[in-house]
Amino acid sequence: MTFLDYLISVDARTVLMGRMMQKLGVDRQLKVVADHVAVTNRAVDRCRSCGHQDDCTTWLDEHQQADNPPDYCRNRDLIARLQHAARQR
């Protein structure tokens, strides 16, 4: 894999993560958590290390909205915490 391929892969998965956060309604909540840059970077790393990029793309395309991410989502716990925090506001 070239460095350019790596950057494209990271960018594509960052887009998937953003779509997932938006689809589940926690994208704004992610921006207000303490140290949101570090939290976001760790979420991107988890997404980048996931082997379900094609499955995730399909899932996102097939769901207009959802309450929970797919079972394989490595950011499932983070999303649940963000949803909980949003309900507390």
Beta strands, then each sheet from edge to edge (+ up, - down):
end
